[in-house]
Amino acid sequence: MPAGRRPGGGGGSYKDLEATRLMCPRCRVAQPVRRRLLLVLPSGEKYSYTCAVCGEEVGSKLEKGAAEGVLWRP
Ligand SMILES: [Zn+2]
């Protein structure tokens, strides 16, 4: 079982966007995550992040999409 890399190194990482690591409650260590589109809202898209190793959901995030610019005028 590879446990060589230590998390939080930070230096010359160029693909940080998709190489996110989150603390997995089942693995009890920070694991690489997979992003899954959960639902699309007017305010953005909701993604769920699951552990790439065991599949446990480790978090979710709302990303603002291109649907911005809709101004609500009173
Ligand atoms: Zn896990």
N, CA, C, O and the ligand as a Tripos MOL2 file, in Angstrom:
@<TRIPOS>MOLECULE
protein
  297   295    75     0     0
PROTEIN
NO_CHARGES

@<TRIPOS>ATOM
      1 N           0.8430   -1.2030    0.0000 N.3       1 MET1
      2 CA          0.0000    0.0000    0.0000 C.3       1 MET1
      3 C           0.8660    1.2350    0.0000 C.2       1 MET1
      4 O           1.6780    1.4380    0.9030 O.2       1 MET1
      5 N           0.6920    2.0590   -1.0120 N.am      2 PRO2
      6 CA          1.5630    3.2350   -1.1570 C.3       2 PRO2
      7 C           1.2100    4.3510   -0.1810 C.2       2 PRO2
      8 O           0.1050    4.8940   -0.2140 O.2       2 PRO2
      9 N           2.1300    4.6750    0.6560 N.am      3 ALA3
     10 CA          1.8980    5.7640    1.6120 C.3       3 ALA3
     11 C           3.0770    6.7180    1.5820 C.2       3 ALA3
     12 O           3.4170    7.3490    2.5830 O.2       3 ALA3
     13 N           3.6790    6.8100    0.4370 N.am      4 GLY4
     14 CA          4.9040    7.5850    0.3290 C.3       4 GLY4
     15 C           4.6830    9.0810    0.3590 C.2       4 GLY4
     16 O           5.3710    9.7990    1.0830 O.2       4 GLY4
     17 N           3.7270    9.5560   -0.4240 N.am      5 ARG5
     18 CA          3.5790   11.0050   -0.5330 C.3       5 ARG5
     19 C           2.9160   11.5880    0.7020 C.2       5 ARG5
     20 O           1.9360   11.0530    1.2190 O.2       5 ARG5
     21 N           3.4630   12.6720    1.1500 N.am      6 ARG6
     22 CA          2.7890   13.3490    2.2440 C.3       6 ARG6
     23 C           1.9900   14.5270    1.7000 C.2       6 ARG6
     24 O           2.4620   15.2590    0.8300 O.2       6 ARG6
     25 N           0.8080   14.7000    2.2060 N.am      7 PRO7
     26 CA         -0.0760   15.7550    1.7030 C.3       7 PRO7
     27 C           0.3610   17.1360    2.1450 C.2       7 PRO7
     28 O           1.0820   17.2910    3.1310 O.2       7 PRO7
     29 N          -0.0810   18.1290    1.4070 N.am      8 GLY8
     30 CA          0.1950   19.4940    1.8050 C.3       8 GLY8
     31 C           1.5910   19.9570    1.4570 C.2       8 GLY8
     32 O           2.0700   20.9510    2.0020 O.2       8 GLY8
     33 N           2.2420   19.2590    0.5660 N.am      9 GLY9
     34 CA          3.5900   19.6600    0.1810 C.3       9 GLY9
     35 C           3.5810   21.0090   -0.5030 C.2       9 GLY9
     36 O           4.1670   21.9750   -0.0130 O.2       9 GLY9
     37 N           2.9170   21.0650   -1.6310 N.am     10 GLY10
     38 CA          2.7580   22.3370   -2.3160 C.3      10 GLY10
     39 C           4.0580   22.8880   -2.8260 C.2      10 GLY10
     40 O           4.9530   23.2090   -2.0450 O.2      10 GLY10
     41 N           4.1710   23.0020   -4.1270 N.am     11 GLY11
     42 CA          5.3960   23.5350   -4.6700 C.3      11 GLY11
     43 C           5.2510   23.7010   -6.1540 C.2      11 GLY11
     44 O           4.8910   24.7780   -6.6280 O.2      11 GLY11
     45 N           5.5180   22.6770   -6.8820 N.am     12 GLY12
     46 CA          5.4360   22.7760   -8.3220 C.3      12 GLY12
     47 C           4.2730   21.9950   -8.8900 C.2      12 GLY12
     48 O           4.3890   21.4020   -9.9630 O.2      12 GLY12
     49 N           3.1690   21.9840   -8.1960 N.am     13 SER13
     50 CA          2.0180   21.2500   -8.7080 C.3      13 SER13
     51 C           1.2810   22.0860   -9.7350 C.2      13 SER13
     52 O           0.9060   23.2260   -9.4620 O.2      13 SER13
     53 N           1.0750   21.5330  -10.8950 N.am     14 TYR14
     54 CA          0.4660   22.3150  -11.9520 C.3      14 TYR14
     55 C          -0.9690   21.8990  -12.2330 C.2      14 TYR14
     56 O          -1.7220   22.6670  -12.8310 O.2      14 TYR14
     57 N          -1.3630   20.7090  -11.8190 N.am     15 LYS15
     58 CA         -2.7320   20.2800  -12.0670 C.3      15 LYS15
     59 C          -3.5140   20.2040  -10.7590 C.2      15 LYS15
     60 O          -4.1310   19.1890  -10.4340 O.2      15 LYS15
     61 N          -3.4690   21.2870  -10.0370 N.am     16 ASP16
     62 CA         -4.0850   21.2950   -8.7120 C.3      16 ASP16
     63 C          -5.6020   21.1620   -8.7670 C.2      16 ASP16
     64 O          -6.2260   20.6350   -7.8460 O.2      16 ASP16
     65 N          -6.1710   21.6370   -9.8370 N.am     17 LEU17
     66 CA         -7.6250   21.7060   -9.8820 C.3      17 LEU17
     67 C          -8.2720   20.3310   -9.7630 C.2      17 LEU17
     68 O          -9.2560   20.1670   -9.0410 O.2      17 LEU17
     69 N          -7.7320   19.3610  -10.4540 N.am     18 GLU18
     70 CA         -8.3350   18.0370  -10.4310 C.3      18 GLU18
     71 C          -7.6260   17.1010   -9.4740 C.2      18 GLU18
     72 O          -8.0300   15.9510   -9.3020 O.2      18 GLU18
     73 N          -6.5760   17.5910   -8.8570 N.am     19 ALA19
     74 CA         -5.8100   16.7320   -7.9590 C.3      19 ALA19
     75 C          -6.1280   17.0530   -6.5090 C.2      19 ALA19
     76 O          -5.2630   16.9930   -5.6340 O.2      19 ALA19
     77 N          -7.3780   17.3910   -6.2770 N.am     20 THR20
     78 CA         -7.7620   17.7680   -4.9310 C.3      20 THR20
     79 C          -7.7480   16.5560   -4.0040 C.2      20 THR20
     80 O          -8.1600   15.4570   -4.3780 O.2      20 THR20
     81 N          -7.2730   16.7820   -2.8090 N.am     21 ARG21
     82 CA         -7.3210   15.7290   -1.8060 C.3      21 ARG21
     83 C          -8.1380   16.2060   -0.6320 C.2      21 ARG21
     84 O          -7.9890   17.3320   -0.1570 O.2      21 ARG21
     85 N          -8.9940   15.3350   -0.1800 N.am     22 LEU22
     86 CA         -9.8190   15.6660    0.9650 C.3      22 LEU22
     87 C          -9.7180   14.5640    1.9960 C.2      22 LEU22
     88 O          -9.4150   13.4090    1.6950 O.2      22 LEU22
     89 N          -9.9810   14.9640    3.2100 N.am     23 MET23
     90 CA         -9.9460   13.9990    4.3040 C.3      23 MET23
     91 C         -11.1210   13.0340    4.1570 C.2      23 MET23
     92 O         -12.2770   13.4560    4.1270 O.2      23 MET23
     93 N         -10.8270   11.7640    4.0690 N.am     24 CYS24
     94 CA        -11.8870   10.7720    3.9600 C.3      24 CYS24
     95 C         -12.1690   10.1740    5.3370 C.2      24 CYS24
     96 O         -11.2570    9.6800    6.0000 O.2      24 CYS24
     97 N         -13.4190   10.2180    5.7630 N.am     25 PRO25
     98 CA        -13.7460    9.7080    7.0990 C.3      25 PRO25
     99 C         -13.5900    8.1930    7.2090 C.2      25 PRO25
    100 O         -13.3810    7.6670    8.3020 O.2      25 PRO25
    101 N         -13.6890    7.5030    6.0960 N.am     26 ARG26
    102 CA        -13.5600    6.0520    6.1750 C.3      26 ARG26
    103 C         -12.1000    5.6170    6.1110 C.2      26 ARG26
    104 O         -11.6660    4.7440    6.8620 O.2      26 ARG26
    105 N         -11.3570    6.2350    5.2090 N.am     27 CYS27
    106 CA         -9.9330    5.8990    5.0880 C.3      27 CYS27
    107 C          -9.1050    6.5540    6.2060 C.2      27 CYS27
    108 O          -8.0170    6.0860    6.5380 O.2      27 CYS27
    109 N          -9.6270    7.6210    6.7670 N.am     28 ARG28
    110 CA         -8.9630    8.3630    7.8370 C.3      28 ARG28
    111 C          -7.6740    9.0380    7.3830 C.2      28 ARG28
    112 O          -6.8240    9.3790    8.2060 O.2      28 ARG28
    113 N          -7.5330    9.2240    6.1100 N.am     29 VAL29
    114 CA         -6.4180   10.0010    5.5690 C.3      29 VAL29
    115 C          -6.9440   10.8350    4.4120 C.2      29 VAL29
    116 O          -8.0510   10.6080    3.9230 O.2      29 VAL29
    117 N          -6.1520   11.7900    3.9840 N.am     30 ALA30
    118 CA         -6.5420   12.5870    2.8250 C.3      30 ALA30
    119 C          -6.3570   11.7500    1.5660 C.2      30 ALA30
    120 O          -5.2800   11.2080    1.3150 O.2      30 ALA30
    121 N          -7.4280   11.6550    0.7800 N.am     31 GLN31
    122 CA         -7.3950   10.8390   -0.4260 C.3      31 GLN31
    123 C          -7.7250   11.6990   -1.6360 C.2      31 GLN31
    124 O          -8.3910   12.7270   -1.5060 O.2      31 GLN31
    125 N          -7.2720   11.2920   -2.7940 N.am     32 PRO32
    126 CA         -7.7310   11.9600   -4.0150 C.3      32 PRO32
    127 C          -9.2300   11.7310   -4.1850 C.2      32 PRO32
    128 O          -9.7570   10.6770   -3.8270 O.2      32 PRO32
    129 N          -9.8910   12.7190   -4.7270 N.am     33 VAL33
    130 CA        -11.3470   12.6380   -4.8170 C.3      33 VAL33
    131 C         -11.8040   12.6770   -6.2650 C.2      33 VAL33
    132 O         -11.1040   13.1510   -7.1600 O.2      33 VAL33
    133 N         -12.9950   12.1650   -6.4530 N.am     34 ARG34
    134 CA        -13.6290   12.2560   -7.7640 C.3      34 ARG34
    135 C         -14.8030   13.2060   -7.6690 C.2      34 ARG34
    136 O         -15.5530   13.2020   -6.6930 O.2      34 ARG34
    137 N         -14.9460   14.0150   -8.6950 N.am     35 ARG35
    138 CA        -16.0120   14.9860   -8.6920 C.3      35 ARG35
    139 C         -17.1800   14.4600   -9.5160 C.2      35 ARG35
    140 O         -17.0040   13.9510  -10.6230 O.2      35 ARG35
    141 N         -18.3570   14.5930   -8.9580 N.am     36 ARG36
    142 CA        -19.5500   14.1120   -9.6570 C.3      36 ARG36
    143 C         -20.5950   15.2090   -9.6500 C.2      36 ARG36
    144 O         -20.8730   15.8060   -8.6100 O.2      36 ARG36
    145 N         -21.1690   15.4710  -10.8050 N.am     37 LEU37
    146 CA        -22.2040   16.4950  -10.8960 C.3      37 LEU37
    147 C         -23.4760   15.9770  -10.2420 C.2      37 LEU37
    148 O         -24.0330   14.9530  -10.6390 O.2      37 LEU37
    149 N         -23.9140   16.7030   -9.2450 N.am     38 LEU38
    150 CA        -25.0600   16.2460   -8.4630 C.3      38 LEU38
    151 C         -26.3540   16.8380   -9.0220 C.2      38 LEU38
    152 O         -27.2760   16.1120   -9.3910 O.2      38 LEU38
    153 N         -26.4010   18.1520   -9.0750 N.am     39 LEU39
    154 CA        -27.5730   18.7860   -9.6630 C.3      39 LEU39
    155 C         -27.2360   20.1790  -10.1590 C.2      39 LEU39
    156 O         -26.2600   20.7990   -9.7350 O.2      39 LEU39
    157 N         -28.0670   20.6480  -11.0630 N.am     40 VAL40
    158 CA        -27.8400   21.9620  -11.6640 C.3      40 VAL40
    159 C         -28.8750   22.9350  -11.1310 C.2      40 VAL40
    160 O         -30.0800   22.7140  -11.2440 O.2      40 VAL40
    161 N         -28.3850   23.9990  -10.5580 N.am     41 LEU41
    162 CA        -29.2550   25.0090   -9.9780 C.3      41 LEU41
    163 C         -29.1270   26.3020  -10.7620 C.2      41 LEU41
    164 O         -28.1550   26.4920  -11.4930 O.2      41 LEU41
    165 N         -30.0920   27.1880  -10.6190 N.am     42 PRO42
    166 CA        -29.9770   28.4980  -11.2820 C.3      42 PRO42
    167 C         -28.7340   29.2610  -10.8280 C.2      42 PRO42
    168 O         -28.1800   30.0610  -11.5820 O.2      42 PRO42
    169 N         -28.3080   29.0130   -9.6140 N.am     43 SER43
    170 CA        -27.1610   29.7470   -9.0830 C.3      43 SER43
    171 C         -25.8380   29.0560   -9.3880 C.2      43 SER43
    172 O         -24.7750   29.6090   -9.1080 O.2      43 SER43
    173 N         -25.8870   27.8840   -9.9450 N.am     44 GLY44
    174 CA        -24.6560   27.1790  -10.2420 C.3      44 GLY44
    175 C         -24.8660   25.6830  -10.2870 C.2      44 GLY44
    176 O         -26.0010   25.2070  -10.3300 O.2      44 GLY44
    177 N         -23.7740   24.9430  -10.2760 N.am     45 GLU45
    178 CA        -23.8540   23.4990  -10.3110 C.3      45 GLU45
    179 C         -23.3080   22.9150   -9.0300 C.2      45 GLU45
    180 O         -22.2570   23.3270   -8.5380 O.2      45 GLU45
    181 N         -24.0310   21.9550   -8.4970 N.am     46 LYS46
    182 CA        -23.5980   21.3390   -7.2570 C.3      46 LYS46
    183 C         -22.8610   20.0480   -7.5610 C.2      46 LYS46
    184 O         -23.3720   19.1600   -8.2440 O.2      46 LYS46
    185 N         -21.6570   19.9670   -7.0400 N.am     47 TYR47
    186 CA        -20.8380   18.7890   -7.2430 C.3      47 TYR47
    187 C         -20.6710   18.0580   -5.9230 C.2      47 TYR47
    188 O         -20.6130   18.6640   -4.8530 O.2      47 TYR47
    189 N         -20.5970   16.7590   -6.0260 N.am     48 SER48
    190 CA        -20.2840   15.9760   -4.8510 C.3      48 SER48
    191 C         -18.9170   15.3320   -5.0520 C.2      48 SER48
    192 O         -18.5840   14.8630   -6.1410 O.2      48 SER48
    193 N         -18.1520   15.3210   -3.9960 N.am     49 TYR49
    194 CA        -16.8100   14.7580   -4.0570 C.3      49 TYR49
    195 C         -16.7880   13.4340   -3.3120 C.2      49 TYR49
    196 O         -17.1550   13.3480   -2.1410 O.2      49 TYR49
    197 N         -16.3480   12.4050   -4.0240 N.am     50 THR50
    198 CA        -16.2580   11.0990   -3.3880 C.3      50 THR50
    199 C         -14.8150   10.6150   -3.3880 C.2      50 THR50
    200 O         -14.0340   10.9200   -4.2900 O.2      50 THR50
    201 N         -14.4880    9.8630   -2.3680 N.am     51 CYS51
    202 CA        -13.1500    9.2950   -2.2350 C.3      51 CYS51
    203 C         -12.8740    8.3700   -3.4150 C.2      51 CYS51
    204 O         -13.6880    7.5020   -3.7280 O.2      51 CYS51
    205 N         -11.7240    8.5550   -4.0720 N.am     52 ALA52
    206 CA        -11.4010    7.7430   -5.2370 C.3      52 ALA52
    207 C         -11.0090    6.3340   -4.8320 C.2      52 ALA52
    208 O         -10.9130    5.4480   -5.6820 O.2      52 ALA52
    209 N         -10.7840    6.1190   -3.5620 N.am     53 VAL53
    210 CA        -10.3280    4.8080   -3.1040 C.3      53 VAL53
    211 C         -11.4990    3.9470   -2.6250 C.2      53 VAL53
    212 O         -11.6490    2.8000   -3.0440 O.2      53 VAL53
    213 N         -12.3200    4.5090   -1.7500 N.am     54 CYS54
    214 CA        -13.3890    3.6930   -1.1690 C.3      54 CYS54
    215 C         -14.7740    4.1430   -1.6100 C.2      54 CYS54
    216 O         -15.7480    3.4240   -1.3880 O.2      54 CYS54
    217 N         -14.8880    5.3090   -2.2240 N.am     55 GLY55
    218 CA        -16.1770    5.7450   -2.7430 C.3      55 GLY55
    219 C         -17.0350    6.4960   -1.7380 C.2      55 GLY55
    220 O         -18.1680    6.8660   -2.0440 O.2      55 GLY55
    221 N         -16.5090    6.7220   -0.5510 N.am     56 GLU56
    222 CA        -17.2580    7.4650    0.4520 C.3      56 GLU56
    223 C         -17.3730    8.9280    0.0410 C.2      56 GLU56
    224 O         -16.4250    9.5060   -0.4910 O.2      56 GLU56
    225 N         -18.5310    9.5220    0.2890 N.am     57 GLU57
    226 CA        -18.6680   10.9370   -0.0320 C.3      57 GLU57
    227 C         -17.9350   11.7600    1.0130 C.2      57 GLU57
    228 O         -18.1480   11.5980    2.2150 O.2      57 GLU57
    229 N         -17.0660   12.6470    0.5340 N.am     58 VAL58
    230 CA        -16.2540   13.4220    1.4580 C.3      58 VAL58
    231 C         -16.6200   14.9020    1.4690 C.2      58 VAL58
    232 O         -16.1410   15.6570    2.3150 O.2      58 VAL58
    233 N         -17.4650   15.3150    0.5340 N.am     59 GLY59
    234 CA        -17.8500   16.7130    0.5610 C.3      59 GLY59
    235 C         -18.6230   17.1010   -0.6740 C.2      59 GLY59
    236 O         -18.7660   16.3180   -1.6140 O.2      59 GLY59
    237 N         -19.1240   18.3340   -0.6590 N.am     60 SER60
    238 CA        -19.8410   18.8350   -1.8210 C.3      60 SER60
    239 C         -19.5330   20.3100   -1.9790 C.2      60 SER60
    240 O         -19.0830   20.9780   -1.0480 O.2      60 SER60
    241 N         -19.7830   20.7920   -3.1610 N.am     61 LYS61
    242 CA        -19.4090   22.1710   -3.4460 C.3      61 LYS61
    243 C         -20.3300   22.7320   -4.4990 C.2      61 LYS61
    244 O         -20.7020   22.0430   -5.4490 O.2      61 LYS61
    245 N         -20.6960   23.9890   -4.3270 N.am     62 LEU62
    246 CA        -21.5340   24.6660   -5.3120 C.3      62 LEU62
    247 C         -20.6560   25.5700   -6.1570 C.2      62 LEU62
    248 O         -20.0310   26.5030   -5.6520 O.2      62 LEU62
    249 N         -20.6190   25.2850   -7.4330 N.am     63 GLU63
    250 CA        -19.8140   26.0970   -8.3340 C.3      63 GLU63
    251 C         -20.7050   26.9750   -9.1730 C.2      63 GLU63
    252 O         -21.6860   26.5240   -9.7660 O.2      63 GLU63
    253 N         -20.3450   28.2240   -9.2080 N.am     64 LYS64
    254 CA        -21.1470   29.1480   -9.9990 C.3      64 LYS64
    255 C         -20.8620   28.9350  -11.4710 C.2      64 LYS64
    256 O         -19.7140   28.9580  -11.9140 O.2      64 LYS64
    257 N         -21.9160   28.7300  -12.2030 N.am     65 GLY65
    258 CA        -21.7590   28.4640  -13.6230 C.3      65 GLY65
    259 C         -21.8970   29.7100  -14.4580 C.2      65 GLY65
    260 O         -21.7150   30.8250  -13.9680 O.2      65 GLY65
    261 N         -22.2150   29.5210  -15.7040 N.am     66 ALA66
    262 CA        -22.3390   30.6430  -16.6270 C.3      66 ALA66
    263 C         -23.7070   31.2830  -16.5380 C.2      66 ALA66
    264 O         -24.0230   32.2000  -17.2950 O.2      66 ALA66
    265 N         -24.5240   30.7980  -15.6070 N.am     67 ALA67
    266 CA        -25.8770   31.3180  -15.4900 C.3      67 ALA67
    267 C         -25.9080   32.6510  -14.7550 C.2      67 ALA67
    268 O         -26.9710   33.2200  -14.5080 O.2      67 ALA67
    269 N         -24.7340   33.1280  -14.4160 N.am     68 GLU68
    270 CA        -24.6820   34.4220  -13.7640 C.3      68 GLU68
    271 C         -25.0200   35.5310  -14.7480 C.2      68 GLU68
    272 O         -25.0240   35.3130  -15.9590 O.2      68 GLU68
    273 N         -25.2920   36.6710  -14.2490 N.am     69 GLY69
    274 CA        -25.6410   37.7650  -15.1280 C.3      69 GLY69
    275 C         -27.1420   37.9670  -15.2020 C.2      69 GLY69
    276 O         -27.6250   38.9100  -15.8280 O.2      69 GLY69
    277 N         -27.8610   37.0840  -14.5650 N.am     70 VAL70
    278 CA        -29.3100   37.2760  -14.4680 C.3      70 VAL70
    279 C         -29.5800   38.2060  -13.3010 C.2      70 VAL70
    280 O         -29.5010   37.8080  -12.1390 O.2      70 VAL70
    281 N         -29.8950   39.4320  -13.6200 N.am     71 LEU71
    282 CA        -30.0740   40.4070  -12.5570 C.3      71 LEU71
    283 C         -31.5200   40.4450  -12.0950 C.2      71 LEU71
    284 O         -32.4570   40.4710  -12.8930 O.2      71 LEU71
    285 N         -31.6630   40.4470  -10.8110 N.am     72 TRP72
    286 CA        -32.9830   40.5120  -10.2260 C.3      72 TRP72
    287 C         -33.3560   41.9630   -9.9830 C.2      72 TRP72
    288 O         -32.8330   42.6080   -9.0740 O.2      72 TRP72
    289 N         -34.2560   42.4650  -10.7960 N.am     73 ARG73
    290 CA        -34.6170   43.8780  -10.6650 C.3      73 ARG73
    291 C         -35.9250   44.0220   -9.9020 C.2      73 ARG73
    292 O         -36.9470   43.4630  -10.3010 O.2      73 ARG73
    293 N         -35.8930   44.7500   -8.8350 N.am     74 PRO74
    294 CA        -37.0890   44.9540   -8.0410 C.3      74 PRO74
    295 C         -38.0740   45.9340   -8.6990 C.2      74 PRO74
    296 O         -39.1370   46.2070   -8.1430 O.2      74 PRO74
    297 ZN        -11.8910    6.6800    1.4440 Zn       75 ZN75
@<TRIPOS>BOND
     1     1     2 1
     2     2     3 1
     3     3     4 2
     4     3     5 am
     5     5     6 1
     6     6     7 1
     7     7     8 2
     8     7     9 am
     9     9    10 1
    10    10    11 1
    11    11    12 2
    12    11    13 am
    13    13    14 1
    14    14    15 1
    15    15    16 2
    16    15    17 am
    17    17    18 1
    18    18    19 1
    19    19    20 2
    20    19    21 am
    21    21    22 1
    22    22    23 1
    23    23    24 2
    24    23    25 am
    25    25    26 1
    26    26    27 1
    27    27    28 2
    28    27    29 am
    29    29    30 1
    30    30    31 1
    31    31    32 2
    32    31    33 am
    33    33    34 1
    34    34    35 1
    35    35    36 2
    36    35    37 am
    37    37    38 1
    38    38    39 1
    39    39    40 2
    40    39    41 am
    41    41    42 1
    42    42    43 1
    43    43    44 2
    44    43    45 am
    45    45    46 1
    46    46    47 1
    47    47    48 2
    48    47    49 am
    49    49    50 1
    50    50    51 1
    51    51    52 2
    52    51    53 am
    53    53    54 1
    54    54    55 1
    55    55    56 2
    56    55    57 am
    57    57    58 1
    58    58    59 1
    59    59    60 2
    60    59    61 am
    61    61    62 1
    62    62    63 1
    63    63    64 2
    64    63    65 am
    65    65    66 1
    66    66    67 1
    67    67    68 2
    68    67    69 am
    69    69    70 1
    70    70    71 1
    71    71    72 2
    72    71    73 am
    73    73    74 1
    74    74    75 1
    75    75    76 2
    76    75    77 am
    77    77    78 1
    78    78    79 1
    79    79    80 2
    80    79    81 am
    81    81    82 1
    82    82    83 1
    83    83    84 2
    84    83    85 am
    85    85    86 1
    86    86    87 1
    87    87    88 2
    88    87    89 am
    89    89    90 1
    90    90    91 1
    91    91    92 2
    92    91    93 am
    93    93    94 1
    94    94    95 1
    95    95    96 2
    96    95    97 am
    97    97    98 1
    98    98    99 1
    99    99   100 2
   100    99   101 am
   101   101   102 1
   102   102   103 1
   103   103   104 2
   104   103   105 am
   105   105   106 1
   106   106   107 1
   107   107   108 2
   108   107   109 am
   109   109   110 1
   110   110   111 1
   111   111   112 2
   112   111   113 am
   113   113   114 1
   114   114   115 1
   115   115   116 2
   116   115   117 am
   117   117   118 1
   118   118   119 1
   119   119   120 2
   120   119   121 am
   121   121   122 1
   122   122   123 1
   123   123   124 2
   124   123   125 am
   125   125   126 1
   126   126   127 1
   127   127   128 2
   128   127   129 am
   129   129   130 1
   130   130   131 1
   131   131   132 2
   132   131   133 am
   133   133   134 1
   134   134   135 1
   135   135   136 2
   136   135   137 am
   137   137   138 1
   138   138   139 1
   139   139   140 2
   140   139   141 am
   141   141   142 1
   142   142   143 1
   143   143   144 2
   144   143   145 am
   145   145   146 1
   146   146   147 1
   147   147   148 2
   148   147   149 am
   149   149   150 1
   150   150   151 1
   151   151   152 2
   152   151   153 am
   153   153   154 1
   154   154   155 1
   155   155   156 2
   156   155   157 am
   157   157   158 1
   158   158   159 1
   159   159   160 2
   160   159   161 am
   161   161   162 1
   162   162   163 1
   163   163   164 2
   164   163   165 am
   165   165   166 1
   166   166   167 1
   167   167   168 2
   168   167   169 am
   169   169   170 1
   170   170   171 1
   171   171   172 2
   172   171   173 am
   173   173   174 1
   174   174   175 1
   175   175   176 2
   176   175   177 am
   177   177   178 1
   178   178   179 1
   179   179   180 2
   180   179   181 am
   181   181   182 1
   182   182   183 1
   183   183   184 2
   184   183   185 am
   185   185   186 1
   186   186   187 1
   187   187   188 2
   188   187   189 am
   189   189   190 1
   190   190   191 1
   191   191   192 2
   192   191   193 am
   193   193   194 1
   194   194   195 1
   195   195   196 2
   196   195   197 am
   197   197   198 1
   198   198   199 1
   199   199   200 2
   200   199   201 am
   201   201   202 1
   202   202   203 1
   203   203   204 2
   204   203   205 am
   205   205   206 1
   206   206   207 1
   207   207   208 2
   208   207   209 am
   209   209   210 1
   210   210   211 1
   211   211   212 2
   212   211   213 am
   213   213   214 1
   214   214   215 1
   215   215   216 2
   216   215   217 am
   217   217   218 1
   218   218   219 1
   219   219   220 2
   220   219   221 am
   221   221   222 1
   222   222   223 1
   223   223   224 2
   224   223   225 am
   225   225   226 1
   226   226   227 1
   227   227   228 2
   228   227   229 am
   229   229   230 1
   230   230   231 1
   231   231   232 2
   232   231   233 am
   233   233   234 1
   234   234   235 1
   235   235   236 2
   236   235   237 am
   237   237   238 1
   238   238   239 1
   239   239   240 2
   240   239   241 am
   241   241   242 1
   242   242   243 1
   243   243   244 2
   244   243   245 am
   245   245   246 1
   246   246   247 1
   247   247   248 2
   248   247   249 am
   249   249   250 1
   250   250   251 1
   251   251   252 2
   252   251   253 am
   253   253   254 1
   254   254   255 1
   255   255   256 2
   256   255   257 am
   257   257   258 1
   258   258   259 1
   259   259   260 2
   260   259   261 am
   261   261   262 1
   262   262   263 1
   263   263   264 2
   264   263   265 am
   265   265   266 1
   266   266   267 1
   267   267   268 2
   268   267   269 am
   269   269   270 1
   270   270   271 1
   271   271   272 2
   272   271   273 am
   273   273   274 1
   274   274   275 1
   275   275   276 2
   276   275   277 am
   277   277   278 1
   278   278   279 1
   279   279   280 2
   280   279   281 am
   281   281   282 1
   282   282   283 1
   283   283   284 2
   284   283   285 am
   285   285   286 1
   286   286   287 1
   287   287   288 2
   288   287   289 am
   289   289   290 1
   290   290   291 1
   291   291   292 2
   292   291   293 am
   293   293   294 1
   294   294   295 1
   295   295   296 2
@<TRIPOS>SUBSTRUCTURE
     1 MET1         2 RESIDUE 1 A MET
     2 PRO2         6 RESIDUE 1 A PRO
     3 ALA3        10 RESIDUE 1 A ALA
     4 GLY4        14 RESIDUE 1 A GLY
     5 ARG5        18 RESIDUE 1 A ARG
     6 ARG6        22 RESIDUE 1 A ARG
     7 PRO7        26 RESIDUE 1 A PRO
     8 GLY8        30 RESIDUE 1 A GLY
     9 GLY9        34 RESIDUE 1 A GLY
    10 GLY10       38 RESIDUE 1 A GLY
    11 GLY11       42 RESIDUE 1 A GLY
    12 GLY12       46 RESIDUE 1 A GLY
    13 SER13       50 RESIDUE 1 A SER
    14 TYR14       54 RESIDUE 1 A TYR
    15 LYS15       58 RESIDUE 1 A LYS
    16 ASP16       62 RESIDUE 1 A ASP
    17 LEU17       66 RESIDUE 1 A LEU
    18 GLU18       70 RESIDUE 1 A GLU
    19 ALA19       74 RESIDUE 1 A ALA
    20 THR20       78 RESIDUE 1 A THR
    21 ARG21       82 RESIDUE 1 A ARG
    22 LEU22       86 RESIDUE 1 A LEU
    23 MET23       90 RESIDUE 1 A MET
    24 CYS24       94 RESIDUE 1 A CYS
    25 PRO25       98 RESIDUE 1 A PRO
    26 ARG26      102 RESIDUE 1 A ARG
    27 CYS27      106 RESIDUE 1 A CYS
    28 ARG28      110 RESIDUE 1 A ARG
    29 VAL29      114 RESIDUE 1 A VAL
    30 ALA30      118 RESIDUE 1 A ALA
    31 GLN31      122 RESIDUE 1 A GLN
    32 PRO32      126 RESIDUE 1 A PRO
    33 VAL33      130 RESIDUE 1 A VAL
    34 ARG34      134 RESIDUE 1 A ARG
    35 ARG35      138 RESIDUE 1 A ARG
    36 ARG36      142 RESIDUE 1 A ARG
    37 LEU37      146 RESIDUE 1 A LEU
    38 LEU38      150 RESIDUE 1 A LEU
    39 LEU39      154 RESIDUE 1 A LEU
    40 VAL40      158 RESIDUE 1 A VAL
    41 LEU41      162 RESIDUE 1 A LEU
    42 PRO42      166 RESIDUE 1 A PRO
    43 SER43      170 RESIDUE 1 A SER
    44 GLY44      174 RESIDUE 1 A GLY
    45 GLU45      178 RESIDUE 1 A GLU
    46 LYS46      182 RESIDUE 1 A LYS
    47 TYR47      186 RESIDUE 1 A TYR
    48 SER48      190 RESIDUE 1 A SER
    49 TYR49      194 RESIDUE 1 A TYR
    50 THR50      198 RESIDUE 1 A THR
    51 CYS51      202 RESIDUE 1 A CYS
    52 ALA52      206 RESIDUE 1 A ALA
    53 VAL53      210 RESIDUE 1 A VAL
    54 CYS54      214 RESIDUE 1 A CYS
    55 GLY55      218 RESIDUE 1 A GLY
    56 GLU56      222 RESIDUE 1 A GLU
    57 GLU57      226 RESIDUE 1 A GLU
    58 VAL58      230 RESIDUE 1 A VAL
    59 GLY59      234 RESIDUE 1 A GLY
    60 SER60      238 RESIDUE 1 A SER
    61 LYS61      242 RESIDUE 1 A LYS
    62 LEU62      246 RESIDUE 1 A LEU
    63 GLU63      250 RESIDUE 1 A GLU
    64 LYS64      254 RESIDUE 1 A LYS
    65 GLY65      258 RESIDUE 1 A GLY
    66 ALA66      262 RESIDUE 1 A ALA
    67 ALA67      266 RESIDUE 1 A ALA
    68 GLU68      270 RESIDUE 1 A GLU
    69 GLY69      274 RESIDUE 1 A GLY
    70 VAL70      278 RESIDUE 1 A VAL
    71 LEU71      282 RESIDUE 1 A LEU
    72 TRP72      286 RESIDUE 1 A TRP
    73 ARG73      290 RESIDUE 1 A ARG
    74 PRO74      294 RESIDUE 1 A PRO
    75 ZN75       297 GROUP 0 **** ****
